[in-house]
Amino acid sequence: MNKIIPGGTAHKLPADLQKALSVNKSVLATWESLTPLARNEWICWVTFPKKMETRKEHVKRTISELKEGMRRPCCWIGCIHRKDKEISPSIKGILAKKSKKAK
């Protein structure tokens, strides 16, 4: 029987992260102790990169940082996909700079 691992508020748990979490019981326990918003931040951080190699590195770092006791991804602007609150002005500024660089 497969155990259901909880996701976030705006994001469902992707298969690659679910697999990585299920390998280590202590990491899984830490994951399950996180709030849905905190889990959402990790999921968004993992799924945000465009390159698969970067995404794989984010999955690996998520596991490592959860082992270290981190509750949220470090240096992350936050999930821009949440519908329960407006994006802050500072995050809007960061996203505007990123979109200018992409052009």
C-alpha positions in Angstrom: 0.0 0.0 0.0 1.4 3.4 -1.0 1.4 6.1 1.6 -0.1 9.4 0.5 2.4 12.2 1.0 0.9 15.6 1.4 1.5 18.4 -1.1 1.2 22.1 -0.8 -1.5 24.7 -1.0 -1.1 25.7 -4.7 1.0 22.8 -5.9 0.6 19.0 -5.9 3.6 16.9 -5.0 5.4 16.0 -8.2 6.5 12.3 -8.6 10.2 13.0 -8.5 10.0 14.8 -5.2 7.6 12.2 -3.8 10.0 9.4 -4.7 12.9 11.2 -3.1 10.9 11.9 0.1 9.7 8.4 0.4 13.3 6.9 0.5 14.2 8.4 3.9 11.8 8.0 6.9 13.2 10.9 8.9 13.0 13.3 5.9 9.5 12.2 5.2 8.6 12.8 8.9 10.1 16.3 8.6 8.1 16.9 5.4 4.9 15.8 7.0 5.5 18.1 10.0 5.7 21.2 7.7 2.7 23.4 7.2 1.0 23.1 3.8 2.4 26.6 3.0 5.9 25.5 3.8 5.5 22.3 1.7 4.2 24.5 -1.1 7.3 26.7 -1.0 9.5 23.6 -1.4 7.4 22.2 -4.3 7.4 25.5 -6.1 11.2 25.9 -5.6 11.7 22.3 -7.1 9.4 22.8 -10.1 10.4 26.4 -11.0 13.6 25.6 -12.9 13.3 25.2 -16.7 16.3 22.8 -17.0 15.9 19.2 -15.8 19.4 19.1 -14.4 18.6 22.2 -12.2 15.3 20.6 -11.1 17.2 17.4 -10.1 19.6 19.5 -8.1 16.7 21.2 -6.3 15.2 17.8 -5.4 18.6 16.7 -4.0 19.0 19.9 -2.1 15.5 19.7 -0.7 16.2 16.3 0.8 19.6 17.5 2.1 18.2 20.7 3.6 15.2 18.9 5.2 17.7 16.5 6.8 19.5 19.6 8.2 16.2 20.8 9.7 15.4 23.6 7.3 11.7 24.4 7.1 11.7 26.5 3.9 14.0 26.9 0.9 16.7 29.4 1.5 16.9 32.5 -0.7 13.6 31.8 -2.5 11.3 34.7 -3.5 8.3 32.6 -2.6 5.6 30.9 -4.5 4.0 33.3 -7.1 1.2 30.8 -7.8 -0.7 31.2 -4.6 -4.3 32.5 -5.1 -5.0 33.3 -1.5 -2.9 36.5 -1.4 -1.5 39.1 -3.8 2.1 39.1 -4.8 4.1 41.6 -2.7 5.5 44.7 -4.4 9.0 43.6 -3.8 8.4 40.2 -5.5 6.6 42.0 -8.4 9.8 44.1 -8.8 12.0 41.0 -8.9 9.7 39.3 -11.4 9.7 42.5 -13.6 13.5 42.5 -13.6 13.6 38.8 -14.6 11.2 39.4 -17.5 13.2 42.3 -18.8 16.4 40.1 -18.7 14.5 37.4 -20.6 13.7 39.7 -23.5 
